[in-house]
Amino acid sequence: MSNTEAELKLRLADPTCLNTLLNSSVLKELSTQPVYKQLLDTTYYDTPDQRLLKSRLSYRLRLADSKWTATVKADGTSDGGLHQRAEYNMDVATPLPTLMPFMLTDIGARLTAAVGEMPLEPIFRTRFERHILNLTAPDGSKIELALDDGEILAGDKQQKLLELELELKAGQPQALIWLGAALAEEFPLLPEQDSKLYRAAMLSGIADGLGQDNALPSPLKKSSGSRPAHQVLGQMIIYNLHAIIRAQQAYLINPDGIEEVHDFRVAFRRLRALVQLVKPLLPNEEYTAWQTKLTTWSYKLAQVRDLDVFSLTWNEITCAVTTILPHQASKPALTALIADKCQSARANLYTEIATGQCTPVLLGLWSFIENCPAQAATEPQPTCKKFVLERLTYWLARFLKQGDELDINDLSAAHELRIASKRLRYTLESLAPILPDNTRLLAKRLEQLQDLLGQIQDTAFTPQLLQELVKASASRLTHHDAGLITGWQLARATAAMESWDTAWAKVKKAAAKAKKLKTLENTDSNKRSPEL
């Protein structure tokens, strides 16, 4: 038997919550029978040179309730923890690996081509107790909840397994996201991008060269411009939510990685910009609530990122001083203080992320957007391209006015302009397939402007941080180091200010070349309300 499996995988961050979760009020309301348990012992097989895995296939034998089942899975996608793949299950009499039961299925020829005459041998195992609940969602969808508590075994290595799987038995995949969001409101859950198979391959050391489940490509194509705006842009918001969840998992693997924090933060900023673009298509109260939640998490990531940048700048200064004045080289007093500050901020952020505190926002917004099109107004909706060009025209006109009026010595105003440039740039990049080619130059110029304004903004971030660090130190050398970094950043900011006129002129020139935006600006923008 074959079918396309769709399941949302969520990691349970706290094992003490297992029984509480299974007895939660939301599950009691949806359950059609009591929880029942199975002991599952599964062995995965492949050829000695992993031909199945390299062909994006898997073969396993599972013992459950004294019965053996052979399963083949093929290909698969993973987006935000939602896994979809073809699955073939066959009851077998003995625990001997054989492909024969699958030869009459449509996967048989592919299995034969992959394996050839090579033998199948065990490569790793999973062993866990599965707690199962059959549920009916409010929309009528049938869901099997499986909470797996056990371990992955690969040779002499093992890894704890504590995972919630919400598998769709009938109905709509949106029901899985809704239920995952509801459970994440109460319990420490994290979307799991990787299958048990891939995690076992990683543990056994044979994952090199093997592909993880593919992420679906961007839903935005050139042809998308003629489709209804609320449909296309809703899909793009969900696509960006998936990008955040991937970035979150990469961060949790390496929480001390500067690039991982940066990528995580940028993913949030891109989503915030897109949600802001779509504001007129969303109920105002819900829009405000979701944007507030996204902003809160973006700010948490910004705090760590700003400290990382500050630390990198300090390292740059100390290296330069050592090179220029080697006879004065000594361990700077600020170094340990900055390291402690960074470590403390990182630890706080990691605790919040690792305990699933961000998950209700990500899954909740995903569920909201999935169901939002049904709430769209009944009157004819604008096409995606028309809506996007009108929105960007309005944004661009306000941005250009803001920049023309800027006093570059006003750090607060410069910061606001930088935020506006990021919002505009990230939106142009996200929606590039349906925008005129000449907007790519504008996005490039906005990125350059963003870097320049960042150098100026550093002088606003530094004083308060230095005040905290100096207070925490008993060494007078800290004052010397504080003066050193302040002078360094002031010099960079001064150079950036001197480049302001040139950089702004390039932005305006690039904006003038975005003719379709300019045309709409001349005809429509003055008719649009500030709400747009």
C-alpha positions in Angstrom: 0.0 0.0 0.0 1.3 3.5 -0.8 0.3 7.0 0.2 1.7 10.5 0.6 2.5 11.0 4.2 2.1 14.4 5.7 3.2 15.0 9.3 4.3 17.9 11.5 7.3 16.9 13.6 7.9 18.8 16.9 10.7 18.2 19.4 9.6 18.2 23.0 12.2 20.2 24.9 11.3 19.0 28.4 10.7 15.3 29.0 8.9 16.0 32.3 6.0 17.5 30.2 5.2 14.2 28.4 2.3 13.1 30.6 1.0 16.6 31.0 0.9 17.1 27.3 -0.9 13.9 26.6 -3.6 14.9 29.2 -3.9 18.5 28.1 -7.3 20.0 27.7 -6.9 20.7 24.0 -6.2 17.0 23.3 -9.0 15.8 25.5 -11.5 18.0 23.5 -10.2 16.5 20.2 -9.5 12.9 21.1 -11.8 10.1 20.0 -10.3 7.4 22.3 -7.9 7.1 25.3 -4.1 7.2 24.8 -2.7 3.8 23.8 1.0 2.7 23.7 3.2 0.7 21.3 6.8 -0.4 21.7 8.4 0.1 18.3 11.7 -1.4 17.4 12.9 -0.4 13.9 16.0 -1.3 11.9 17.0 0.6 8.8 18.7 -1.3 6.0 20.8 -0.2 3.0 23.6 -1.6 0.8 27.2 -1.4 2.1 27.7 1.8 0.0 24.4 3.4 1.0 22.8 3.2 -2.5 19.3 3.6 -1.1 20.0 6.7 0.9 21.9 8.3 -2.0 18.9 7.7 -4.1 16.6 9.4 -1.6 15.0 6.1 -0.6 14.8 4.3 2.7 14.0 0.8 3.8 13.1 -0.3 7.3 11.6 -3.2 9.2 9.5 -2.4 12.2 8.3 -4.6 15.0 5.1 -3.4 16.7 2.5 -5.5 18.5 4.3 -8.7 17.5 3.9 -7.9 13.9 6.5 -7.0 11.3 6.0 -4.2 8.8 8.4 -3.4 5.9 8.3 0.3 4.8 9.9 2.1 1.9 9.9 5.9 1.9 10.8 8.0 -1.1 12.0 11.6 -1.6 10.3 14.1 0.6 10.1 17.7 1.5 10.5 19.4 4.9 9.2 22.9 5.5 8.9 24.4 9.0 8.8 20.8 10.4 6.0 19.8 8.0 7.3 16.6 6.3 5.7 15.2 3.2 6.9 12.1 1.3 5.7 8.9 -0.4 5.4 6.0 1.9 4.8 2.2 1.1 4.0 -0.2 3.9 3.8 -4.0 3.6 3.1 -6.6 6.3 5.8 -9.3 6.3 6.1 -12.6 8.0 9.8 -12.5 9.1 12.4 -9.8 10.0 14.5 -10.6 6.9 15.1 -7.6 4.6 13.8 -8.1 1.1 12.5 -5.8 -1.6 10.2 -8.5 -3.1 6.9 -7.2 -1.5 7.4 -3.9 -3.2 8.1 -5.2 -6.7 4.5 -4.8 -7.8 4.2 -1.3 -6.5 5.2 1.8 -8.5 8.4 2.1 -6.4 9.6 -1.4 -7.3 11.6 -0.5 -10.4 13.3 2.4 -8.7 14.3 0.2 -5.7 15.7 -2.4 -8.1 17.7 0.2 -10.0 19.1 1.6 -6.8 20.1 -1.7 -5.1 21.0 -3.9 -8.0 22.5 -7.2 -6.8 23.9 -5.7 -3.6 22.8 -7.2 -0.2 20.9 -5.2 2.4 22.5 -4.8 5.8 21.4 -3.0 9.0 22.8 0.5 9.3 21.0 1.8 12.4 18.0 1.4 14.7 15.4 3.4 16.5 13.7 2.0 19.7 11.0 4.0 21.4 7.7 3.8 23.2 5.0 5.5 21.1 2.0 7.2 22.8 -0.9 7.4 20.3 -4.0 9.5 20.2 -6.6 9.7 17.4 -7.9 13.2 17.1 -10.5 15.1 15.1 -9.7 18.8 14.5 -12.4 21.5 14.5 -12.4 21.4 10.6 -13.1 17.7 10.6 -9.5 16.6 9.7 -8.4 13.3 11.2 -5.0 13.5 12.9 -2.9 10.8 14.6 -0.8 12.2 17.4 2.2 10.1 18.2 4.6 11.0 21.0 7.8 9.0 20.7 10.0 8.5 23.8 13.2 6.5 23.2 16.5 6.6 21.4 18.3 6.4 18.1 21.1 3.7 18.0 24.0 3.7 15.6 26.7 1.2 16.5 28.0 2.2 19.9 26.4 5.7 19.7 23.0 6.7 20.9 20.9 9.8 20.9 17.8 10.6 23.0 14.6 10.8 21.0 11.6 12.7 22.3 9.4 13.8 19.5 5.8 14.6 18.7 4.4 13.6 15.3 1.1 14.9 14.1 0.2 12.8 11.1 -2.7 13.7 8.8 -5.0 10.8 8.2 -7.7 12.7 6.4 -8.4 16.3 5.7 -6.3 19.4 5.3 -2.6 19.9 6.3 -3.5 23.3 7.8 -5.1 21.3 10.7 -1.7 20.0 11.6 -0.3 23.6 11.9 -3.3 24.7 13.9 -2.9 21.9 16.4 0.9 22.4 16.6 0.4 26.1 17.4 -2.2 25.3 20.0 0.1 22.8 21.8 3.1 25.1 21.5 1.1 27.7 23.5 1.3 25.4 26.5 4.4 23.2 26.0 8.0 23.6 25.1 8.0 22.4 21.4 10.4 23.1 18.6 9.7 22.4 14.9 11.9 19.5 13.8 13.3 19.9 10.3 15.2 16.5 10.2 13.6 13.1 9.9 14.6 10.2 12.3 16.4 8.7 9.3 18.6 11.7 8.7 19.4 12.1 12.4 20.4 8.5 12.5 22.6 8.9 9.5 24.2 11.9 11.1 24.8 9.9 14.3 26.3 7.0 12.4 28.6 9.2 10.4 27.2 8.3 7.0 25.3 11.5 6.3 28.0 13.1 4.2 26.7 13.4 0.6 23.2 12.5 1.6 20.5 15.1 1.1 18.2 16.3 3.8 14.6 16.6 3.0 14.3 19.3 0.4 12.7 22.6 1.2 10.1 23.6 -1.3 11.2 26.3 -3.7 9.8 29.8 -3.5 6.1 29.9 -4.6 6.8 33.2 -6.3 7.2 33.1 -10.1 7.0 35.7 -12.8 3.5 34.4 -13.6 2.4 34.9 -10.0 1.9 38.6 -10.7 -1.4 38.0 -12.3 -2.8 35.9 -9.4 -4.8 37.4 -6.5 -2.5 39.3 -4.1 -3.8 37.7 -0.9 -3.1 34.2 -2.2 0.4 34.8 -3.5 1.5 37.0 -0.6 0.1 34.6 1.9 2.2 31.8 0.4 5.2 34.1 0.6 4.7 34.8 4.2 4.5 31.1 4.9 7.6 30.5 2.8 9.5 33.1 4.9 8.2 31.5 8.1 9.8 28.3 6.9 13.1 30.2 6.4 12.9 31.4 10.0 12.4 27.9 11.3 15.4 26.6 9.3 17.5 29.5 10.6 16.3 28.7 14.1 17.4 25.1 13.9 20.8 26.1 12.5 21.1 28.5 15.4 20.3 25.8 18.0 22.9 23.6 16.5 25.5 26.3 16.8 24.3 29.0 19.2 27.7 30.6 19.4 28.0 31.1 15.7 27.9 34.8 14.7 26.6 34.0 11.2 23.9 31.8 12.6 22.6 34.6 14.8 22.9 37.0 11.9 20.9 34.8 9.5 18.3 34.1 12.1 17.8 37.9 12.6 17.7 38.7 8.9 15.1 36.0 8.4 12.9 37.7 11.0 13.4 41.1 9.4 12.4 39.8 5.9 9.2 38.3 7.3 8.4 41.5 9.2 8.8 43.6 6.0 6.6 41.2 4.1 3.9 41.2 6.7 4.0 45.0 6.8 3.6 45.0 3.0 0.5 42.8 3.3 -1.1 44.9 6.0 -4.1 46.2 4.0 -5.1 42.6 3.2 -5.2 41.5 6.9 -7.6 42.3 9.7 -6.1 45.3 11.5 -6.3 43.9 15.0 -4.7 40.6 14.1 -2.1 42.4 12.0 -1.0 44.6 14.9 -0.8 41.6 17.3 1.3 39.5 15.0 3.6 42.3 14.0 4.1 43.1 17.7 5.2 39.5 18.4 7.5 39.4 15.5 9.1 42.7 16.5 9.7 41.5 20.1 11.7 38.5 18.8 13.5 40.6 16.2 14.6 42.9 19.0 15.8 40.0 21.1 18.0 38.8 18.2 19.1 42.4 17.5 20.5 42.7 21.1 22.8 39.7 20.5 23.7 40.7 17.0 24.7 44.2 18.1 26.9 42.8 20.8 28.5 40.5 18.2 29.2 43.5 15.9 30.6 45.4 18.9 32.9 42.5 19.8 34.1 42.2 16.2 34.9 45.9 16.1 36.8 45.6 19.4 38.9 42.7 18.0 39.6 44.8 14.9 40.8 47.7 17.1 43.0 45.5 19.3 44.6 43.9 16.3 45.3 47.3 14.7 46.8 48.7 17.9 49.0 45.6 18.3 50.3 46.0 14.8 50.9 49.8 15.0 52.2 49.9 18.6 53.6 46.4 19.3 55.7 47.6 22.3 52.4 48.7 24.0 50.7 45.4 23.4 48.9 44.1 26.5 45.6 42.3 27.2 43.0 45.0 26.9 40.8 45.5 29.9 37.6 45.5 27.9 38.1 42.1 26.3 37.0 40.0 29.1 34.1 42.3 29.9 32.8 42.2 26.3 33.1 38.5 26.2 31.1 38.1 29.4 28.4 40.5 28.2 28.1 38.6 24.9 28.0 35.2 26.6 25.3 36.4 29.0 23.2 37.7 26.2 23.7 34.6 24.1 22.8 32.3 27.1 19.6 34.2 27.7 18.6 34.0 24.0 19.5 30.4 23.7 17.4 29.5 26.8 14.3 31.2 25.3 14.7 29.7 21.8 15.7 26.2 23.0 12.6 26.0 25.3 10.3 26.7 22.4 9.2 30.2 23.5 9.3 31.4 19.8 7.3 28.4 18.5 3.8 29.7 19.3 4.6 32.8 17.2 5.9 31.0 14.2 3.3 28.2 14.1 0.5 30.6 15.2 1.2 33.1 12.4 1.5 30.2 9.9 -1.9 28.9 11.0 -3.4 32.4 10.9 -2.2 33.0 7.3 -3.3 29.6 6.1 -6.8 30.4 7.2 -6.8 34.1 6.4 -7.7 34.0 2.7 -11.2 32.8 3.6 -11.6 36.1 5.5 -10.7 38.1 2.4 -13.2 40.7 1.3 -15.8 39.6 -1.2 -15.1 42.4 -3.7 -12.6 41.7 -6.5 -9.1 41.5 -5.2 -6.1 43.2 -6.8 -3.6 41.2 -8.7 -0.4 40.5 -6.9 1.7 42.7 -9.2 -0.6 45.6 -9.0 -0.9 45.5 -5.3 2.9 45.1 -4.7 3.8 47.9 -7.1 1.3 50.3 -5.5 2.6 49.4 -2.0 6.2 49.8 -3.0 5.5 53.1 -4.7 4.0 54.4 -1.6 6.9 53.2 0.5 9.5 54.5 -1.9 7.9 58.0 -2.0 7.9 58.2 1.8 11.5 56.9 2.0 12.8 59.4 -0.5 11.1 62.3 1.3 12.5 61.0 4.6 16.1 60.8 3.1 15.9 64.3 1.5 14.9 65.8 4.8 17.5 63.9 6.9 20.0 65.8 9.0 22.8 63.3 9.0 23.9 64.4 12.4 20.5 63.4 13.9 21.3 59.9 15.0 17.7 59.0 15.8 16.5 60.2 12.3 19.4 58.3 10.7 18.3 55.2 12.5 14.7 55.5 11.3 15.9 55.9 7.8 18.1 52.8 8.1 15.0 50.8 9.3 13.0 52.1 6.3 15.8 51.2 3.9 16.0 47.6 5.3 12.2 47.2 5.0 12.3 48.4 1.4 15.4 46.4 0.4 14.2 43.1 1.9 10.8 43.5 0.2 12.4 44.2 -3.1 14.6 41.1 -2.8 11.8 38.9 -1.6 9.5 39.9 -4.5 12.1 40.2 -7.2 10.5 37.7 -9.6 7.4 39.9 -10.2 9.3 43.2 -10.1 11.0 45.1 -13.0 14.7 44.2 -13.4 15.7 47.7 -12.6 14.6 47.4 -9.0 17.6 45.1 -8.4 20.0 48.1 -8.6 17.8 49.9 -6.1 18.1 47.0 -3.7 21.9 47.0 -4.1 22.1 50.8 -3.4 19.8 50.3 -0.4 22.2 47.7 1.0 25.1 50.1 0.6 23.2 52.8 2.3 22.2 50.5 5.1 25.9 49.7 5.8 26.8 53.4 5.8 24.0 54.3 8.2 25.1 51.4 10.4 28.5 52.8 10.9 26.9 56.1 12.0 24.4 54.3 14.2 27.3 52.5 16.1 28.1 55.7 17.8 24.6 55.7 19.4 24.7 52.1 20.5 28.2 52.3 22.1 28.0 54.9 24.9 25.3 53.1 27.0 27.1 49.8 26.6 30.5 51.3 27.6 28.9 52.9 30.6 27.7 49.4 31.8 31.1 47.8 31.1 33.1 50.6 32.8 30.9 50.4 35.9 31.5 46.6 36.1 35.2 47.0 36.1 37.6 48.0 38.9 40.4 48.7 36.4 41.3 52.2 35.2 42.5 50.7 32.0 38.8 50.1 31.1 38.4 53.9 30.7 41.4 53.9 28.3 39.9 51.1 26.2 36.5 52.8 26.2 38.0 56.0 24.8 39.9 53.9 22.2 36.7 52.3 20.8 34.7 55.5 21.0 37.4 57.4 19.0 37.6 54.6 16.5 33.8 54.5 15.9 33.6 58.3 15.8 36.3 58.3 13.1 34.3 55.7 11.1 31.1 57.6 11.6 32.7 60.9 10.5 33.9 59.2 7.3 30.5 57.7 6.7 28.8 61.1 7.2 31.2 62.6 4.6 30.1 59.9 2.2 26.4 60.5 2.9 25.6 62.9 0.0 27.2 60.6 -2.6 25.5 57.5 -1.2 22.1 59.2 -1.1 22.5 60.5 -4.6 23.1 56.9 -5.9 20.0 55.7 -4.1 17.9 58.5 -5.7 19.4 57.7 -9.1 18.5 54.0 -8.8 15.0 54.9 -7.6 14.5 57.1 -10.6 15.3 54.2 -12.9 12.6 52.1 -11.3 10.2 53.5 -13.9 7.2 51.4 -13.1 7.3 52.5 -9.5 7.8 56.1 -10.6 4.8 56.0 -12.9 2.5 54.6 -10.2 3.9 57.2 -7.8 2.8 60.0 -10.2 -0.6 58.6 -10.8 -1.8 56.8 -7.7 0.3 57.4 -4.6 -1.3 60.8 -3.7 -4.7 59.1 -3.7 -3.7 56.5 -1.2 -4.2 56.8 2.5 -1.3 56.7 4.9 -2.7 53.3 6.0 -1.4 51.9 2.8 
